[in-house]
Amino acid sequence: MEWWRVGLALGLPWLAGTLWLRALWRDAPAGIWPMALGYGGVVGLLMVTLLLRAQAAVGLPLNFAGPITVLTLLVLAGGWLAWRRLWRDPDASSNGIHWRGRELWRLALFVVLLLWLGWRLVNLAQEIWWQPLYPWDAWTTWTVRPRVWSELRQLLPFVDPQRWLADTTGSVYTIYAWTYPYTAPLLALWPTLAYGAWNETAANLPWLGAALALGFGFYGQARLWGVAPLTALVFTWLLLSLPLLDTHVALAGYADLWLATVFGLAVIALFQWARDGDRRQGWLALLLALACPSIKLEGAVWLLLFIPALLAARLRGWWLLGLMGLALVLALGWWLAGGVMFSIPGLGEFRLMPALIQVPYLGRFALGYRGSWDPVMMNFLVLANWHLFGYLMLLAAVVSVVSVFKHGAAHWQRAGLVFVVTSLLALFVLFFLTDAQRWAEQYTSINRVFLEFVPAFLFWVLTVFHSSPFASHSPLSKGEGSGQRRGSEYPSV
């Protein structure tokens, strides 16, 4: 009975999110159901964390009954809305995969890849089911809080060691990373509330859900982009077969997989919005982007990467050049002035100086070139952490630059290229100009942090090759760049 409740706890928010997202699309472009399943699963589980926070905020003990009641109502409302908008509309019939007239080898390869992915996910599920909580950061940081909350049924605060030592009530706790956000611990807590007691297997199951949601969302968005079913599945297979990503599923408990899923799906939705101006994709991108800081502290920094991509998508010509010039002037003025210091009430003091960056909760970083390229070359071009993804990125970069110089760049192409460049620049600053360089030399966080960008980077690679001069189709529709939808451009396969 306990595991039935766990299944309900994980399945009901997924269903609620899927129904509500599917109801947003009156039409039925190819890939809409996988996209709704992927994004709906993420949105639904994030909604659960908000319900748990609300339950604690009003003084109620943490339990399974309250959130599941709200989720049931959301499922009923979402189901009614989806039925009203879709099944009563004869034009909303599914535009799925149709193989009639297609080569048999494509169908055979599609089935083989699908079975391969399914078998891989089954193996990962077995790892979660059979293994105790294993990863270091999981049992020292991320799952300490859900274990306490599950045992006491209260969202007790975790504070700094000084406050913990001074407390005489015994109602506060501490860990070394006490400033870390609550979302990932709440995701681990939720299925244990359904189970009725602390259970490590139940706590780790949402990490399998993150991989499933990422795969569905990636494939669905690729199909919405106009990519053929086999190509979309090949790239989904490339994503879900990456050794380091699979490690974060099998050794569940780190928050990096969740940030990779939420951040990656947000960026992909941003690319879709930049291409055809679909407001639904824009709202999805905004919603998931705003959730990033609640998953990991660096999510607040990655959130800023949306700004240059957004500007590149909406500005062009002299406006874009003028903005870039203004940014350079401001950067030069900041450098000559020796940086800036300011305080924000409730957060603390910020120091942004040429030799030092201090941001509350993120830390204090002394700036200065101290990096080595050897760990980068080894991790991304030699070792097996990423298969051949590093070489694929290099090839995509060359193709993208050649395409831009020969054919110009559409809004979405500028947004994608700017996002990749600014993201790589942010990683360069982190691992070459700060003390985080030792994480690269130790072969640790250099891979975990890069994982958070991999889904977005791989989708960008897909768009580059799908729209390259070497592709056998035209990358742009008639409405490209004018905000018109590409509904007629979606293929029937």
C-alpha positions as CSV (number, residue, x, y, z in Angstrom):
1,M,0.0,0.0,0.0
2,E,2.9,2.4,0.8
3,W,4.3,2.1,-2.7
4,W,0.9,2.7,-4.3
5,R,0.8,6.0,-2.4
6,V,4.3,6.8,-3.6
7,G,3.3,6.1,-7.2
8,L,0.2,8.3,-6.7
9,A,2.4,11.1,-5.2
10,L,4.7,11.1,-8.2
11,G,2.1,10.4,-10.9
12,L,-0.6,12.8,-9.9
13,P,1.4,16.0,-10.1
14,W,2.8,14.8,-13.4
15,L,-0.7,14.2,-14.8
16,A,-1.9,17.6,-13.5
17,G,1.0,19.4,-15.2
18,T,0.6,17.5,-18.4
19,L,-3.2,18.1,-18.7
20,W,-2.9,21.8,-18.0
21,L,0.0,22.3,-20.5
22,R,-1.7,20.2,-23.2
23,A,-4.8,22.4,-22.8
24,L,-2.8,25.4,-23.8
25,W,-2.4,24.1,-27.3
26,R,-5.7,24.1,-29.2
27,D,-3.9,22.6,-32.3
28,A,-2.1,19.3,-32.3
29,P,1.4,19.8,-33.8
30,A,3.7,16.8,-33.9
31,G,5.5,16.4,-30.6
32,I,2.9,18.2,-28.4
33,W,2.1,15.3,-26.2
34,P,5.8,14.4,-25.4
35,M,6.5,18.0,-24.8
36,A,3.5,18.3,-22.5
37,L,4.6,15.2,-20.6
38,G,8.1,16.5,-20.1
39,Y,7.3,20.0,-19.1
40,G,4.2,19.0,-17.3
41,G,6.1,16.5,-15.1
42,V,8.6,19.2,-14.1
43,V,6.0,21.9,-13.5
44,G,3.8,19.4,-11.5
45,L,6.6,18.3,-9.2
46,L,7.7,21.9,-8.7
47,M,4.1,22.7,-7.8
48,V,4.3,20.1,-5.1
49,T,7.2,21.8,-3.4
50,L,5.2,25.0,-3.3
51,L,2.3,23.2,-1.7
52,L,4.6,21.8,1.0
53,R,6.0,25.3,1.6
54,A,2.4,26.6,1.9
55,Q,1.4,23.8,4.2
56,A,4.3,24.7,6.5
57,A,3.7,28.4,6.3
58,V,0.1,28.2,7.6
59,G,1.3,26.1,10.6
60,L,0.1,22.7,9.4
61,P,2.1,19.5,9.9
62,L,3.7,18.1,6.8
63,N,1.5,15.3,5.4
64,F,0.5,13.5,2.3
65,A,-3.3,14.2,2.4
66,G,-3.2,18.0,2.0
67,P,-1.1,18.3,-1.2
68,I,-2.7,15.2,-2.8
69,T,-6.1,16.7,-2.3
70,V,-5.1,19.9,-4.1
71,L,-3.4,17.9,-6.8
72,T,-6.6,15.8,-7.3
73,L,-8.6,19.0,-7.8
74,L,-6.0,20.3,-10.3
75,V,-6.1,17.0,-12.2
76,L,-9.9,17.2,-12.4
77,A,-9.8,20.9,-13.5
78,G,-7.0,20.2,-16.0
79,G,-8.8,17.2,-17.4
80,W,-12.0,19.1,-17.9
81,L,-10.2,22.0,-19.6
82,A,-8.2,19.7,-21.8
83,W,-11.4,17.8,-22.8
84,R,-13.2,21.1,-23.5
85,R,-10.4,22.5,-25.7
86,L,-9.2,19.3,-27.4
87,W,-11.5,16.4,-27.6
88,R,-14.5,18.6,-28.5
89,D,-12.5,20.3,-31.2
90,P,-12.3,18.1,-34.4
91,D,-9.2,20.1,-35.5
92,A,-7.3,19.0,-32.4
93,S,-6.7,15.5,-33.4
94,S,-3.2,14.3,-32.7
95,N,-0.6,15.0,-35.4
96,G,1.7,12.2,-34.3
97,I,4.1,9.8,-36.0
98,H,3.0,8.4,-39.3
99,W,5.3,6.0,-41.0
100,R,3.3,5.2,-44.1
101,G,5.5,5.7,-47.2
102,R,8.6,5.9,-45.1
103,E,11.7,3.7,-45.4
104,L,11.5,0.6,-43.3
105,W,15.0,1.1,-41.9
106,R,13.9,4.4,-40.3
107,L,11.1,2.6,-38.5
108,A,13.4,-0.2,-37.4
109,L,16.1,2.1,-36.1
110,F,13.4,4.2,-34.3
111,V,12.1,1.1,-32.5
112,V,15.7,-0.1,-31.7
113,L,16.6,3.3,-30.2
114,L,13.4,3.5,-28.2
115,L,13.9,0.0,-26.8
116,W,17.5,0.9,-26.0
117,L,16.4,4.0,-24.1
118,G,13.7,2.1,-22.3
119,W,16.1,-0.7,-21.2
120,R,18.6,1.9,-20.1
121,L,16.0,3.7,-18.0
122,V,14.9,0.3,-16.5
123,N,18.5,-0.3,-15.4
124,L,18.8,3.1,-13.9
125,A,15.5,2.5,-12.0
126,Q,17.0,-0.8,-10.7
127,E,20.0,1.1,-9.4
128,I,17.7,3.5,-7.5
129,W,15.6,0.7,-6.2
130,W,18.4,-1.5,-4.9
131,Q,21.1,0.9,-3.8
132,P,21.1,2.8,-0.5
133,L,21.7,6.5,-0.5
134,Y,25.3,6.7,-1.7
135,P,26.6,10.0,-3.1
136,W,28.7,12.1,-0.7
137,D,26.8,15.4,-1.2
138,A,23.5,13.6,-1.0
139,W,23.9,12.2,2.5
140,T,25.9,15.1,3.9
141,T,23.8,17.9,2.4
142,W,20.8,17.4,0.1
143,T,19.0,14.6,2.0
144,V,19.8,15.6,5.6
145,R,17.0,18.1,5.6
146,P,14.3,15.9,4.1
147,R,15.3,13.2,6.5
148,V,14.7,15.5,9.4
149,W,11.5,16.9,8.0
150,S,10.2,13.4,7.2
151,E,10.8,12.2,10.8
152,L,9.4,15.3,12.5
153,R,6.7,16.3,10.0
154,Q,7.8,19.9,10.2
155,L,9.7,22.2,7.9
156,L,12.3,23.0,10.6
157,P,14.9,25.6,9.7
158,F,18.5,24.9,9.1
159,V,20.7,27.8,10.2
160,D,24.3,28.8,10.5
161,P,26.4,27.0,13.1
162,Q,26.6,30.0,15.4
163,R,22.8,30.3,15.7
164,W,22.6,26.6,16.1
165,L,25.0,26.6,19.0
166,A,23.2,29.5,20.6
167,D,19.8,27.9,20.3
168,T,18.4,26.3,23.5
169,T,15.1,25.0,22.1
170,G,16.4,22.2,20.0
171,S,14.1,23.3,17.1
172,V,16.8,24.3,14.7
173,Y,19.4,22.3,12.8
174,T,22.5,23.0,10.9
175,I,24.7,21.6,8.1
176,Y,27.7,22.9,6.4
177,A,25.7,24.0,3.3
178,W,22.9,25.5,5.3
179,T,22.2,28.2,2.7
180,Y,21.4,25.8,-0.1
181,P,17.8,26.2,-1.5
182,Y,15.0,23.9,-0.4
183,T,13.5,22.7,-3.7
184,A,15.6,19.6,-4.2
185,P,15.2,18.5,-0.5
186,L,11.4,19.0,-0.8
187,L,11.4,16.8,-3.9
188,A,13.0,14.1,-1.9
189,L,10.7,14.7,1.0
190,W,7.4,14.4,-0.9
191,P,7.4,10.6,-1.8
192,T,8.5,9.8,1.8
193,L,5.5,11.6,3.1
194,A,3.4,9.3,0.8
195,Y,5.3,6.3,2.0
196,G,4.6,7.2,5.7
197,A,8.2,7.1,6.9
198,W,11.7,7.9,5.7
199,N,12.7,5.6,2.8
200,E,15.8,6.2,0.7
201,T,14.4,4.5,-2.4
202,A,11.2,6.6,-2.3
203,A,13.3,9.8,-1.7
204,N,15.5,9.0,-4.8
205,L,12.6,8.2,-7.3
206,P,12.1,11.8,-8.3
207,W,15.5,11.8,-9.9
208,L,14.4,9.1,-12.3
209,G,11.4,11.3,-13.0
210,A,13.7,14.2,-13.8
211,A,15.5,12.1,-16.5
212,L,12.1,10.9,-17.9
213,A,10.8,14.5,-18.0
214,L,14.0,15.7,-19.6
215,G,13.8,13.1,-22.3
216,F,10.1,13.7,-23.1
217,G,10.5,17.5,-23.1
218,F,13.6,17.4,-25.3
219,Y,12.0,15.0,-27.8
220,G,8.7,16.9,-27.9
221,Q,10.4,20.3,-28.4
222,A,12.6,18.8,-31.2
223,R,9.4,17.6,-33.0
224,L,7.8,21.0,-32.5
225,W,10.9,22.5,-34.0
226,G,10.1,20.5,-37.2
227,V,12.7,17.7,-36.7
228,A,11.8,14.3,-38.1
229,P,10.9,11.6,-35.5
230,L,14.1,9.5,-36.0
231,T,16.4,12.5,-35.8
232,A,14.6,13.8,-32.7
233,L,14.9,10.4,-31.0
234,V,18.6,10.1,-32.0
235,F,19.4,13.4,-30.2
236,T,17.2,12.3,-27.2
237,W,19.2,9.1,-27.1
238,L,22.5,11.1,-27.3
239,L,21.3,13.1,-24.3
240,L,20.0,10.3,-22.1
241,S,23.0,8.0,-22.8
242,L,25.6,10.5,-21.6
243,P,27.6,8.7,-18.8
244,L,27.7,11.6,-16.4
245,L,23.9,12.3,-16.7
246,D,23.1,8.6,-16.1
247,T,25.4,8.6,-13.1
248,H,23.4,11.4,-11.6
249,V,20.3,9.3,-12.0
250,A,21.7,6.1,-10.7
251,L,23.4,7.8,-7.8
252,A,20.5,10.0,-7.0
253,G,20.5,12.8,-4.6
254,Y,22.5,15.6,-6.1
255,A,20.6,18.7,-7.2
256,D,22.6,19.1,-10.5
257,L,20.3,16.8,-12.5
258,W,17.3,18.9,-11.4
259,L,18.9,22.1,-12.4
260,A,20.0,20.6,-15.7
261,T,16.4,19.6,-16.4
262,V,14.7,22.8,-15.3
263,F,17.3,25.1,-16.8
264,G,17.7,23.1,-20.0
265,L,13.9,23.0,-20.7
266,A,13.7,26.7,-19.9
267,V,16.4,27.5,-22.5
268,I,14.8,25.2,-25.1
269,A,11.4,27.0,-24.6
270,L,13.3,30.3,-25.0
271,F,14.7,29.1,-28.3
272,Q,11.2,28.2,-29.5
273,W,9.8,31.6,-28.4
274,A,12.7,33.4,-30.2
275,R,11.9,31.5,-33.4
276,D,8.1,31.9,-33.7
277,G,7.1,34.3,-30.9
278,D,4.8,31.7,-29.3
279,R,3.8,33.3,-26.0
280,R,3.1,29.9,-24.4
281,Q,6.7,28.9,-24.9
282,G,7.8,32.3,-23.6
283,W,5.8,31.8,-20.4
284,L,7.2,28.3,-20.0
285,A,10.7,29.7,-20.3
286,L,10.0,32.4,-17.8
287,L,8.4,30.1,-15.3
288,L,11.2,27.5,-15.4
289,A,13.9,30.1,-15.5
290,L,12.6,31.7,-12.3
291,A,12.6,28.3,-10.6
292,C,16.4,27.8,-11.2
293,P,17.5,29.8,-8.2
294,S,15.3,27.7,-5.9
295,I,17.2,24.6,-7.0
296,K,20.8,25.6,-6.6
297,L,22.5,28.8,-5.7
298,E,24.2,29.1,-9.1
299,G,20.8,29.0,-10.7
300,A,20.5,32.7,-9.8
301,V,23.6,33.4,-12.0
302,W,22.5,31.1,-14.8
303,L,19.2,33.1,-14.8
304,L,21.1,36.2,-15.9
305,L,22.2,34.3,-19.0
306,F,18.7,34.6,-20.4
307,I,19.0,38.4,-20.7
308,P,21.6,38.6,-23.5
309,A,19.9,35.8,-25.4
310,L,16.5,37.6,-25.0
311,L,18.0,40.9,-26.3
312,A,19.7,39.1,-29.2
313,A,16.3,37.6,-30.1
314,R,14.5,40.9,-30.1
315,L,17.1,43.5,-31.2
316,R,19.0,43.7,-34.5
317,G,21.1,46.1,-36.5
318,W,22.0,49.4,-34.9
319,W,20.0,48.7,-31.8
320,L,21.9,45.5,-31.1
321,L,25.3,47.1,-31.9
322,G,24.4,50.2,-29.8
323,L,23.5,48.0,-26.8
324,M,26.8,46.0,-27.1
325,G,28.7,49.3,-27.3
326,L,26.9,50.6,-24.2
327,A,27.7,47.4,-22.3
328,L,31.4,47.8,-23.3
329,V,31.4,51.4,-22.1
330,L,29.8,50.4,-18.8
331,A,32.3,47.6,-18.3
332,L,35.2,49.9,-19.0
333,G,33.8,52.5,-16.6
334,W,33.4,49.8,-13.9
335,W,37.0,48.7,-14.4
336,L,38.4,52.2,-14.2
337,A,36.4,53.0,-11.1
338,G,37.7,49.9,-9.4
339,G,34.3,48.2,-9.2
340,V,31.2,48.9,-7.1
341,M,30.0,48.0,-3.7
342,F,26.4,48.1,-2.5
343,S,24.1,46.4,0.0
344,I,20.5,45.1,-0.3
345,P,18.5,44.9,2.9
346,G,17.8,41.3,3.7
347,L,20.5,39.9,1.5
348,G,23.8,41.6,2.5
349,E,26.7,43.3,0.8
350,F,27.7,42.9,-2.8
351,R,31.2,43.6,-4.0
352,L,31.8,43.6,-7.8
353,M,35.5,44.5,-8.3
354,P,38.1,43.7,-10.9
355,A,40.0,41.6,-8.2
356,L,37.1,40.4,-6.1
357,I,33.4,39.3,-6.4
358,Q,31.3,38.9,-3.3
359,V,27.7,37.9,-3.6
360,P,25.6,36.9,-0.5
361,Y,24.9,33.1,-0.3
362,L,27.1,32.5,-3.4
363,G,30.4,33.3,-1.7
364,R,33.5,35.4,-2.1
365,F,35.7,34.9,-5.1
366,A,39.2,36.4,-5.7
367,L,39.6,37.1,-9.4
368,G,42.8,36.4,-11.4
369,Y,43.8,34.1,-14.2
370,R,45.0,30.8,-12.7
371,G,43.4,28.1,-14.7
372,S,44.8,25.3,-16.8
373,W,43.4,23.9,-20.0
374,D,44.5,20.4,-19.2
375,P,41.5,19.5,-17.1
376,V,39.2,20.9,-19.8
377,M,40.8,18.9,-22.6
378,M,40.9,15.7,-20.5
379,N,37.3,15.9,-19.3
380,F,35.6,17.0,-22.5
381,L,37.7,15.6,-25.3
382,V,39.6,12.5,-23.8
383,L,37.7,10.9,-20.9
384,A,34.4,9.1,-21.3
385,N,32.2,11.4,-19.2
386,W,30.5,12.9,-22.2
387,H,31.2,10.4,-25.0
388,L,31.9,12.6,-28.1
389,F,29.8,15.5,-27.0
390,G,32.8,17.9,-26.9
391,Y,33.6,17.2,-30.5
392,L,30.0,17.6,-31.5
393,M,29.9,21.0,-29.9
394,L,33.1,22.1,-31.7
395,L,31.7,20.9,-35.0
396,A,28.4,22.7,-34.4
397,A,30.2,25.9,-33.5
398,V,32.1,25.8,-36.9
399,V,28.9,25.1,-38.8
400,S,27.0,27.8,-37.0
401,V,29.6,30.5,-37.6
402,V,29.9,29.5,-41.3
403,S,26.1,29.6,-41.7
404,V,25.8,33.0,-40.0
405,F,28.5,34.5,-42.3
406,K,27.1,33.0,-45.5
407,H,23.4,33.3,-44.9
408,G,22.9,35.8,-42.0
409,A,21.2,34.9,-38.7
410,A,17.5,34.8,-37.9
411,H,16.3,35.9,-34.4
412,W,16.5,32.4,-32.9
413,Q,19.9,31.8,-34.4
414,R,21.3,34.9,-32.8
415,A,19.6,34.0,-29.5
416,G,21.1,30.5,-29.6
417,L,24.6,31.6,-30.5
418,V,24.6,34.4,-27.9
419,F,23.4,32.0,-25.2
420,V,26.1,29.5,-25.9
421,V,28.8,32.1,-26.1
422,T,27.8,33.8,-22.8
423,S,27.4,30.5,-21.1
424,L,30.8,29.3,-22.1
425,L,32.2,32.7,-21.0
426,A,30.5,32.3,-17.6
427,L,32.1,28.9,-17.2
428,F,35.4,30.3,-18.2
429,V,35.2,33.0,-15.6
430,L,34.2,30.4,-13.0
431,F,36.9,27.8,-13.7
432,F,39.8,30.1,-14.9
433,L,39.4,33.3,-13.0
434,T,38.2,32.2,-9.5
435,D,39.2,29.7,-6.8
436,A,36.8,27.2,-8.4
437,Q,39.7,26.4,-10.6
438,R,40.7,23.7,-8.1
439,W,37.4,22.0,-8.8
440,A,38.5,21.7,-12.4
441,E,41.9,20.3,-11.4
442,Q,40.2,17.8,-9.1
443,Y,37.9,16.7,-12.0
444,T,34.8,17.3,-9.7
445,S,32.5,20.2,-10.1
446,I,33.8,21.0,-13.6
447,N,31.6,18.1,-14.8
448,R,28.7,18.7,-12.5
449,V,28.4,22.3,-13.4
450,F,28.7,21.6,-17.1
451,L,26.0,19.0,-16.8
452,E,23.6,21.9,-16.0
453,F,24.2,23.3,-19.5
454,V,24.3,20.1,-21.5
455,P,20.5,19.7,-22.4
456,A,20.4,23.3,-23.7
457,F,23.7,22.9,-25.6
458,L,22.6,19.7,-27.2
459,F,19.3,21.2,-28.4
460,W,21.3,24.1,-29.8
461,V,23.5,21.6,-31.7
462,L,20.3,20.1,-33.0
463,T,19.0,23.4,-34.3
464,V,22.4,24.2,-35.9
465,F,22.5,21.0,-38.0
466,H,18.7,21.2,-38.7
467,S,19.1,24.7,-40.2
468,S,22.7,24.4,-41.6
469,P,23.5,25.0,-45.3
470,F,24.1,21.2,-45.5
471,A,20.6,20.4,-44.5
472,S,18.1,19.2,-47.2
473,H,15.4,21.7,-46.2
474,S,14.9,25.4,-45.6
475,P,15.3,26.4,-42.0
476,L,13.0,29.3,-42.1
477,S,9.3,29.6,-42.6
478,K,7.5,32.5,-44.2
479,G,6.7,34.0,-40.8
480,E,10.2,33.6,-39.4
481,G,11.3,36.7,-37.5
482,S,7.9,38.3,-37.7
483,G,6.4,36.6,-34.7
484,Q,4.1,34.4,-36.8
485,R,3.6,30.8,-35.8
486,R,4.9,28.0,-37.9
487,G,1.9,25.8,-37.5
488,S,1.8,24.9,-41.2
489,E,5.5,24.0,-41.1
490,Y,5.1,21.1,-38.7
491,P,5.7,17.8,-40.6
492,S,3.2,15.0,-40.4
493,V,5.9,12.5,-39.3
